[in-house]
Amino acid sequence: MKKENQPGNYQLKADLEGNYLIDKEHKATKRLGIFYAPSGGSVHKVARLIKQKLVDLQPDLFVISEVTPLQLLDYHNLILVCSTLGRNTWEMEQKDPWSSFLPKMLRIRLEGRKVAIVGLGDHVSYPNNFVDGMGILGQTIEEIGGQLIGETETRDYIFNDSRALQEGKFIGLPLDEDYEADKTETRIDNWLKGLRNTMEGGQK
C-alpha cells in the first residue's frame, strides 16, 4: 500500500488500482464505487475510463471476482459495469462473473444508495437481446432496494429488443465496443454530465 497526500491534509492509503481505503480519522462510507466484470477486456477498459473521468470524486474500482456484495454497502453511489451475453447464457449461469455474483447480492439491501449501470452489448449479433445483462442486473438492484439512476434515451441505438428498457428508455448506459467503439467516449461523457447531477455529492 502507498500513501498519497490529498488536498486538505488528508492522508489516504491507496491500493494498486488507486482506491482510497482509509481517511485521516476513520473508515467512512465513501462517495463512489465502480464495480465491473469480466476483467481484462472491453468492460475493464470502460470501467477504467469512467473512473478517470470521475477522478475528482475519488472513485474506487473493483472487479467483482475479488470482492463480496458487502463492499457495495461502503458507498453512497455505485456504478456497475457488465457485459451482455445472450438471454440463455445469463439464465444458465455460465461463465460470466455477474451470474454467480447476482444471487449473493440478494443477501444485502441497498436502500439509500444510488446505482447506475453500464452495459456492453453487440447490436449486430444480438439485436434481440441488446444489453439484456444490464436489465437483469437492474432488476436485482431494484429487488434489493437500490435506486436506479442514469437512464438513456434509445434514439441513438439500433436494436430489436432489450430487457434493459423501462418506459421506453434504457435503465443505464448501453455501449457497443464491437461495432460502435467510436461512439463510446462521447456516450460516456454525455451520460456522466447528467449522472453527476443525480449522484449524491456528485457535483463538481
DOGU-333550 format. One record per residue (C-alpha): residue in one letter; x, y, z; chain; residue number from 0. Coordinates in Angstrom, 2 decimals. Example, Ala and Ser with C-alpha at 12.3 -4.5 7.8 and 13.67 -1.06 7.14 Angstrom:
% residues 2
<node resn="a" xx="12.30" yy="-4.50" zz="7.80" chain="A" resi="0"/>
<node resn="s" xx="13.67" yy="-1.06" zz="7.14" chain="A" resi="1"/>
***
This chain:
% residues 204
<node resn="m" xx="0.00" yy="0.00" zz="0.00" chain="A" resi="0"/>
<node resn="k" xx="1.25" yy="3.50" zz="-0.74" chain="A" resi="1"/>
<node resn="k" xx="0.21" yy="6.70" zz="0.98" chain="A" resi="2"/>
<node resn="e" xx="-0.89" yy="9.67" zz="-1.04" chain="A" resi="3"/>
<node resn="n" xx="-1.24" yy="13.23" zz="0.22" chain="A" resi="4"/>
<node resn="q" xx="-4.52" yy="14.80" zz="-0.83" chain="A" resi="5"/>
<node resn="p" xx="-5.84" yy="18.37" zz="-0.58" chain="A" resi="6"/>
<node resn="g" xx="-6.97" yy="19.36" zz="2.89" chain="A" resi="7"/>
<node resn="n" xx="-4.15" yy="17.43" zz="4.60" chain="A" resi="8"/>
<node resn="y" xx="-5.96" yy="14.15" zz="4.14" chain="A" resi="9"/>
<node resn="q" xx="-3.65" yy="11.16" zz="4.10" chain="A" resi="10"/>
<node resn="l" xx="-5.20" yy="8.23" zz="2.30" chain="A" resi="11"/>
<node resn="k" xx="-3.87" yy="4.76" zz="1.65" chain="A" resi="12"/>
<node resn="a" xx="-4.34" yy="3.52" zz="-1.89" chain="A" resi="13"/>
<node resn="d" xx="-4.09" yy="0.07" zz="-3.44" chain="A" resi="14"/>
<node resn="l" xx="-2.76" yy="-0.69" zz="-6.92" chain="A" resi="15"/>
<node resn="e" xx="-5.99" yy="0.47" zz="-8.59" chain="A" resi="16"/>
<node resn="g" xx="-5.69" yy="3.82" zz="-6.79" chain="A" resi="17"/>
<node resn="n" xx="-8.55" yy="3.06" zz="-4.39" chain="A" resi="18"/>
<node resn="y" xx="-8.66" yy="5.27" zz="-1.31" chain="A" resi="19"/>
<node resn="l" xx="-9.10" yy="2.95" zz="1.65" chain="A" resi="20"/>
<node resn="i" xx="-8.80" yy="4.98" zz="4.87" chain="A" resi="21"/>
<node resn="d" xx="-9.31" yy="8.68" zz="5.56" chain="A" resi="22"/>
<node resn="k" xx="-7.37" yy="10.66" zz="8.15" chain="A" resi="23"/>
<node resn="e" xx="-9.71" yy="9.82" zz="11.04" chain="A" resi="24"/>
<node resn="h" xx="-11.74" yy="6.71" zz="10.40" chain="A" resi="25"/>
<node resn="k" xx="-13.19" yy="4.33" zz="7.87" chain="A" resi="26"/>
<node resn="a" xx="-16.21" yy="6.12" zz="6.44" chain="A" resi="27"/>
<node resn="t" xx="-18.98" yy="5.48" zz="3.95" chain="A" resi="28"/>
<node resn="k" xx="-17.41" yy="6.55" zz="0.67" chain="A" resi="29"/>
<node resn="r" xx="-18.81" yy="8.54" zz="-2.23" chain="A" resi="30"/>
<node resn="l" xx="-18.46" yy="6.32" zz="-5.30" chain="A" resi="31"/>
<node resn="g" xx="-17.59" yy="2.70" zz="-6.03" chain="A" resi="32"/>
<node resn="i" xx="-17.24" yy="1.28" zz="-9.54" chain="A" resi="33"/>
<node resn="f" xx="-17.65" yy="-2.49" zz="-9.79" chain="A" resi="34"/>
<node resn="y" xx="-17.11" yy="-4.37" zz="-13.04" chain="A" resi="35"/>
<node resn="a" xx="-16.73" yy="-7.80" zz="-14.65" chain="A" resi="36"/>
<node resn="p" xx="-15.25" yy="-9.52" zz="-16.51" chain="A" resi="37"/>
<node resn="s" xx="-11.66" yy="-8.34" zz="-16.22" chain="A" resi="38"/>
<node resn="g" xx="-9.12" yy="-7.77" zz="-18.94" chain="A" resi="39"/>
<node resn="g" xx="-11.34" yy="-6.78" zz="-21.87" chain="A" resi="40"/>
<node resn="s" xx="-13.69" yy="-4.06" zz="-23.04" chain="A" resi="41"/>
<node resn="v" xx="-15.61" yy="-3.97" zz="-19.75" chain="A" resi="42"/>
<node resn="h" xx="-12.40" yy="-3.33" zz="-17.80" chain="A" resi="43"/>
<node resn="k" xx="-11.38" yy="-0.65" zz="-20.32" chain="A" resi="44"/>
<node resn="v" xx="-14.73" yy="1.12" zz="-19.97" chain="A" resi="45"/>
<node resn="a" xx="-14.68" yy="0.91" zz="-16.16" chain="A" resi="46"/>
<node resn="r" xx="-11.21" yy="2.46" zz="-16.01" chain="A" resi="47"/>
<node resn="l" xx="-12.24" yy="5.20" zz="-18.45" chain="A" resi="48"/>
<node resn="i" xx="-15.24" yy="6.09" zz="-16.29" chain="A" resi="49"/>
<node resn="k" xx="-13.01" yy="6.19" zz="-13.21" chain="A" resi="50"/>
<node resn="q" xx="-10.60" yy="8.56" zz="-14.97" chain="A" resi="51"/>
<node resn="k" xx="-13.43" yy="10.90" zz="-15.95" chain="A" resi="52"/>
<node resn="l" xx="-14.71" yy="10.97" zz="-12.36" chain="A" resi="53"/>
<node resn="v" xx="-11.30" yy="11.24" zz="-10.72" chain="A" resi="54"/>
<node resn="d" xx="-12.35" yy="14.34" zz="-8.75" chain="A" resi="55"/>
<node resn="l" xx="-14.84" yy="12.14" zz="-6.86" chain="A" resi="56"/>
<node resn="q" xx="-12.04" yy="9.73" zz="-5.83" chain="A" resi="57"/>
<node resn="p" xx="-13.91" yy="6.64" zz="-7.00" chain="A" resi="58"/>
<node resn="d" xx="-12.79" yy="3.14" zz="-6.08" chain="A" resi="59"/>
<node resn="l" xx="-12.60" yy="0.47" zz="-8.78" chain="A" resi="60"/>
<node resn="f" xx="-13.10" yy="-3.25" zz="-8.18" chain="A" resi="61"/>
<node resn="v" xx="-13.50" yy="-6.37" zz="-10.28" chain="A" resi="62"/>
<node resn="i" xx="-16.33" yy="-8.33" zz="-8.66" chain="A" resi="63"/>
<node resn="s" xx="-14.40" yy="-11.59" zz="-8.57" chain="A" resi="64"/>
<node resn="e" xx="-12.21" yy="-10.05" zz="-5.85" chain="A" resi="65"/>
<node resn="v" xx="-14.95" yy="-8.63" zz="-3.60" chain="A" resi="66"/>
<node resn="t" xx="-18.15" yy="-9.63" zz="-1.84" chain="A" resi="67"/>
<node resn="p" xx="-21.51" yy="-7.85" zz="-2.14" chain="A" resi="68"/>
<node resn="l" xx="-20.95" yy="-6.42" zz="1.35" chain="A" resi="69"/>
<node resn="q" xx="-18.44" yy="-3.99" zz="-0.16" chain="A" resi="70"/>
<node resn="l" xx="-21.23" yy="-2.36" zz="-2.14" chain="A" resi="71"/>
<node resn="l" xx="-22.55" yy="-1.09" zz="1.18" chain="A" resi="72"/>
<node resn="d" xx="-19.49" yy="1.13" zz="1.65" chain="A" resi="73"/>
<node resn="y" xx="-20.70" yy="3.59" zz="-0.99" chain="A" resi="74"/>
<node resn="h" xx="-23.42" yy="6.20" zz="-1.39" chain="A" resi="75"/>
<node resn="n" xx="-23.20" yy="5.87" zz="-5.19" chain="A" resi="76"/>
<node resn="l" xx="-22.42" yy="2.81" zz="-7.29" chain="A" resi="77"/>
<node resn="i" xx="-21.61" yy="2.32" zz="-10.97" chain="A" resi="78"/>
<node resn="l" xx="-21.83" yy="-1.30" zz="-12.14" chain="A" resi="79"/>
<node resn="v" xx="-20.30" yy="-2.26" zz="-15.49" chain="A" resi="80"/>
<node resn="c" xx="-21.30" yy="-5.54" zz="-17.12" chain="A" resi="81"/>
<node resn="s" xx="-21.10" yy="-7.28" zz="-20.45" chain="A" resi="82"/>
<node resn="t" xx="-24.20" yy="-8.52" zz="-22.18" chain="A" resi="83"/>
<node resn="l" xx="-24.48" yy="-12.15" zz="-23.14" chain="A" resi="84"/>
<node resn="g" xx="-27.44" yy="-13.85" zz="-24.72" chain="A" resi="85"/>
<node resn="r" xx="-30.52" yy="-14.39" zz="-22.57" chain="A" resi="86"/>
<node resn="n" xx="-29.84" yy="-18.13" zz="-22.29" chain="A" resi="87"/>
<node resn="t" xx="-26.29" yy="-17.60" zz="-21.06" chain="A" resi="88"/>
<node resn="w" xx="-27.45" yy="-15.45" zz="-18.16" chain="A" resi="89"/>
<node resn="e" xx="-30.24" yy="-17.77" zz="-17.13" chain="A" resi="90"/>
<node resn="m" xx="-27.99" yy="-20.84" zz="-17.28" chain="A" resi="91"/>
<node resn="e" xx="-25.44" yy="-19.07" zz="-15.04" chain="A" resi="92"/>
<node resn="q" xx="-22.47" yy="-19.89" zz="-17.20" chain="A" resi="93"/>
<node resn="k" xx="-19.07" yy="-18.22" zz="-17.21" chain="A" resi="94"/>
<node resn="d" xx="-19.84" yy="-14.52" zz="-16.74" chain="A" resi="95"/>
<node resn="p" xx="-18.83" yy="-13.49" zz="-13.18" chain="A" resi="96"/>
<node resn="w" xx="-22.04" yy="-11.49" zz="-12.69" chain="A" resi="97"/>
<node resn="s" xx="-24.12" yy="-14.69" zz="-12.98" chain="A" resi="98"/>
<node resn="s" xx="-22.58" yy="-16.01" zz="-9.75" chain="A" resi="99"/>
<node resn="f" xx="-22.43" yy="-12.59" zz="-8.05" chain="A" resi="100"/>
<node resn="l" xx="-26.12" yy="-11.73" zz="-8.50" chain="A" resi="101"/>
<node resn="p" xx="-27.51" yy="-14.44" zz="-6.16" chain="A" resi="102"/>
<node resn="k" xx="-25.09" yy="-13.26" zz="-3.46" chain="A" resi="103"/>
<node resn="m" xx="-26.35" yy="-9.70" zz="-3.88" chain="A" resi="104"/>
<node resn="l" xx="-29.80" yy="-10.84" zz="-2.77" chain="A" resi="105"/>
<node resn="r" xx="-28.37" yy="-11.16" zz="0.76" chain="A" resi="106"/>
<node resn="i" xx="-27.84" yy="-7.40" zz="1.12" chain="A" resi="107"/>
<node resn="r" xx="-30.08" yy="-4.31" zz="1.00" chain="A" resi="108"/>
<node resn="l" xx="-29.20" yy="-1.16" zz="-0.94" chain="A" resi="109"/>
<node resn="e" xx="-31.77" yy="1.27" zz="0.44" chain="A" resi="110"/>
<node resn="g" xx="-30.49" yy="4.85" zz="0.31" chain="A" resi="111"/>
<node resn="r" xx="-27.94" yy="4.09" zz="-2.41" chain="A" resi="112"/>
<node resn="k" xx="-27.99" yy="5.29" zz="-5.99" chain="A" resi="113"/>
<node resn="v" xx="-26.92" yy="2.79" zz="-8.63" chain="A" resi="114"/>
<node resn="a" xx="-26.01" yy="3.42" zz="-12.28" chain="A" resi="115"/>
<node resn="i" xx="-25.39" yy="0.58" zz="-14.71" chain="A" resi="116"/>
<node resn="v" xx="-23.29" yy="0.43" zz="-17.86" chain="A" resi="117"/>
<node resn="g" xx="-23.97" yy="-2.49" zz="-20.18" chain="A" resi="118"/>
<node resn="l" xx="-21.77" yy="-3.54" zz="-23.08" chain="A" resi="119"/>
<node resn="g" xx="-23.67" yy="-5.19" zz="-25.90" chain="A" resi="120"/>
<node resn="d" xx="-23.50" yy="-6.21" zz="-29.55" chain="A" resi="121"/>
<node resn="h" xx="-26.38" yy="-4.78" zz="-31.54" chain="A" resi="122"/>
<node resn="v" xx="-25.40" yy="-6.69" zz="-34.71" chain="A" resi="123"/>
<node resn="s" xx="-25.04" yy="-10.25" zz="-33.36" chain="A" resi="124"/>
<node resn="y" xx="-27.65" yy="-9.89" zz="-30.60" chain="A" resi="125"/>
<node resn="p" xx="-30.22" yy="-7.32" zz="-31.76" chain="A" resi="126"/>
<node resn="n" xx="-33.00" yy="-9.17" zz="-29.93" chain="A" resi="127"/>
<node resn="n" xx="-31.06" yy="-9.30" zz="-26.65" chain="A" resi="128"/>
<node resn="f" xx="-29.25" yy="-5.97" zz="-26.75" chain="A" resi="129"/>
<node resn="v" xx="-27.75" yy="-5.18" zz="-23.33" chain="A" resi="130"/>
<node resn="d" xx="-30.05" yy="-7.74" zz="-21.69" chain="A" resi="131"/>
<node resn="g" xx="-27.48" yy="-8.15" zz="-18.92" chain="A" resi="132"/>
<node resn="m" xx="-28.00" yy="-4.55" zz="-17.87" chain="A" resi="133"/>
<node resn="g" xx="-31.71" yy="-5.22" zz="-17.49" chain="A" resi="134"/>
<node resn="i" xx="-31.16" yy="-8.36" zz="-15.42" chain="A" resi="135"/>
<node resn="l" xx="-28.69" yy="-6.55" zz="-13.18" chain="A" resi="136"/>
<node resn="g" xx="-31.08" yy="-3.62" zz="-12.82" chain="A" resi="137"/>
<node resn="q" xx="-33.91" yy="-5.91" zz="-11.78" chain="A" resi="138"/>
<node resn="t" xx="-31.73" yy="-7.30" zz="-9.00" chain="A" resi="139"/>
<node resn="i" xx="-30.77" yy="-3.79" zz="-7.84" chain="A" resi="140"/>
<node resn="e" xx="-34.43" yy="-2.82" zz="-7.54" chain="A" resi="141"/>
<node resn="e" xx="-35.25" yy="-6.05" zz="-5.70" chain="A" resi="142"/>
<node resn="i" xx="-32.71" yy="-5.23" zz="-3.01" chain="A" resi="143"/>
<node resn="g" xx="-33.81" yy="-1.61" zz="-2.59" chain="A" resi="144"/>
<node resn="g" xx="-31.32" yy="0.33" zz="-4.70" chain="A" resi="145"/>
<node resn="q" xx="-32.38" yy="3.42" zz="-6.66" chain="A" resi="146"/>
<node resn="l" xx="-31.53" yy="3.16" zz="-10.35" chain="A" resi="147"/>
<node resn="i" xx="-30.18" yy="6.34" zz="-11.95" chain="A" resi="148"/>
<node resn="g" xx="-28.63" yy="7.21" zz="-15.31" chain="A" resi="149"/>
<node resn="e" xx="-31.32" yy="6.26" zz="-17.80" chain="A" resi="150"/>
<node resn="t" xx="-30.58" yy="6.75" zz="-21.51" chain="A" resi="151"/>
<node resn="e" xx="-32.79" yy="7.57" zz="-24.49" chain="A" resi="152"/>
<node resn="t" xx="-32.96" yy="4.89" zz="-27.20" chain="A" resi="153"/>
<node resn="r" xx="-32.81" yy="7.18" zz="-30.24" chain="A" resi="154"/>
<node resn="d" xx="-29.04" yy="6.75" zz="-30.78" chain="A" resi="155"/>
<node resn="y" xx="-29.24" yy="2.93" zz="-30.86" chain="A" resi="156"/>
<node resn="i" xx="-30.26" yy="0.29" zz="-33.42" chain="A" resi="157"/>
<node resn="f" xx="-31.72" yy="-2.91" zz="-31.93" chain="A" resi="158"/>
<node resn="n" xx="-34.87" yy="-5.03" zz="-31.91" chain="A" resi="159"/>
<node resn="d" xx="-35.47" yy="-5.80" zz="-28.25" chain="A" resi="160"/>
<node resn="s" xx="-33.86" yy="-5.44" zz="-24.84" chain="A" resi="161"/>
<node resn="r" xx="-34.62" yy="-6.39" zz="-21.25" chain="A" resi="162"/>
<node resn="a" xx="-32.93" yy="-3.15" zz="-20.21" chain="A" resi="163"/>
<node resn="l" xx="-35.90" yy="-0.98" zz="-21.24" chain="A" resi="164"/>
<node resn="q" xx="-38.23" yy="0.73" zz="-18.78" chain="A" resi="165"/>
<node resn="e" xx="-40.89" yy="3.13" zz="-20.03" chain="A" resi="166"/>
<node resn="g" xx="-39.18" yy="3.41" zz="-23.40" chain="A" resi="167"/>
<node resn="k" xx="-35.70" yy="4.22" zz="-22.08" chain="A" resi="168"/>
<node resn="f" xx="-32.63" yy="2.17" zz="-21.20" chain="A" resi="169"/>
<node resn="i" xx="-32.20" yy="1.92" zz="-17.44" chain="A" resi="170"/>
<node resn="g" xx="-28.50" yy="2.72" zz="-17.79" chain="A" resi="171"/>
<node resn="l" xx="-25.87" yy="3.39" zz="-20.44" chain="A" resi="172"/>
<node resn="p" xx="-25.58" yy="0.92" zz="-23.35" chain="A" resi="173"/>
<node resn="l" xx="-22.25" yy="0.70" zz="-25.17" chain="A" resi="174"/>
<node resn="d" xx="-21.23" yy="-1.37" zz="-28.19" chain="A" resi="175"/>
<node resn="e" xx="-17.47" yy="-1.80" zz="-28.27" chain="A" resi="176"/>
<node resn="d" xx="-17.72" yy="-4.32" zz="-31.12" chain="A" resi="177"/>
<node resn="y" xx="-19.40" yy="-2.16" zz="-33.74" chain="A" resi="178"/>
<node resn="e" xx="-19.68" yy="1.37" zz="-32.31" chain="A" resi="179"/>
<node resn="a" xx="-16.45" yy="1.83" zz="-30.35" chain="A" resi="180"/>
<node resn="d" xx="-16.03" yy="5.25" zz="-31.95" chain="A" resi="181"/>
<node resn="k" xx="-19.13" yy="6.42" zz="-30.06" chain="A" resi="182"/>
<node resn="t" xx="-18.10" yy="5.09" zz="-26.64" chain="A" resi="183"/>
<node resn="e" xx="-16.28" yy="8.09" zz="-25.20" chain="A" resi="184"/>
<node resn="t" xx="-18.88" yy="10.61" zz="-26.36" chain="A" resi="185"/>
<node resn="r" xx="-21.67" yy="8.46" zz="-24.95" chain="A" resi="186"/>
<node resn="i" xx="-19.86" yy="8.19" zz="-21.62" chain="A" resi="187"/>
<node resn="d" xx="-19.20" yy="11.95" zz="-21.48" chain="A" resi="188"/>
<node resn="n" xx="-22.83" yy="12.82" zz="-22.17" chain="A" resi="189"/>
<node resn="w" xx="-24.07" yy="10.25" zz="-19.68" chain="A" resi="190"/>
<node resn="l" xx="-21.75" yy="11.41" zz="-16.92" chain="A" resi="191"/>
<node resn="k" xx="-22.91" yy="15.02" zz="-17.28" chain="A" resi="192"/>
<node resn="g" xx="-26.38" yy="14.02" zz="-16.19" chain="A" resi="193"/>
<node resn="l" xx="-25.17" yy="11.42" zz="-13.72" chain="A" resi="194"/>
<node resn="r" xx="-23.14" yy="13.94" zz="-11.74" chain="A" resi="195"/>
<node resn="n" xx="-26.28" yy="15.94" zz="-11.05" chain="A" resi="196"/>
<node resn="t" xx="-28.10" yy="12.85" zz="-9.82" chain="A" resi="197"/>
<node resn="m" xx="-25.44" yy="11.19" zz="-7.69" chain="A" resi="198"/>
<node resn="e" xx="-25.25" yy="12.10" zz="-4.03" chain="A" resi="199"/>
<node resn="g" xx="-22.35" yy="14.53" zz="-3.67" chain="A" resi="200"/>
<node resn="g" xx="-21.59" yy="14.16" zz="-7.36" chain="A" resi="201"/>
<node resn="q" xx="-21.45" yy="17.81" zz="-8.40" chain="A" resi="202"/>
<node resn="k" xx="-18.10" yy="19.36" zz="-9.20" chain="A" resi="203"/>
***
